[in-house]
Amino acid sequence: MQLVAPVQPSHGMAPGHMVIGQESPDGMSYYGFRFDPEDLPADFQRRERWQEYLYSHKTPGHIRDDLTYVQGLLGDKTRKHLEKRVDCDQSVETVIPTSMDRDKVGDYKATWACCPGCR
């Protein structure tokens, strides 16, 4: 099996998107971590205001099945993306929350603050 991480970089007002997935002889599965614009204050729910809000605030994050998104990304040669693949013996579904527990599993923010001193 291979663990796959396709990433569509941010550009303009689009925040970009990263997906974690797995490809095996049994099939493919891809999961993305994203925010729901409806969780943002009303003044920031329009696409052009997302980054403005997310650079200084966090909002609930949700895990979603992104198989359709990845198929579209890979099938459209005009959309740029990066991809990393590594061999992996463990199924991705065994390390992410079950489908019933994927709503609001963490915080989504447009900047990283993983440790003191990180930017």
ABEGO torsion letter per residue (X at the ends): XBBBBBBBBBBEABAEBBBBBBBBAAEBBBBBBBBBAAABBAAAABAAAAAAAAAABBBBBBBBBAAAAAAAAAABAABBBBBBBBBBABBAAAABBBAAAABGABBBBABBBABBGBX
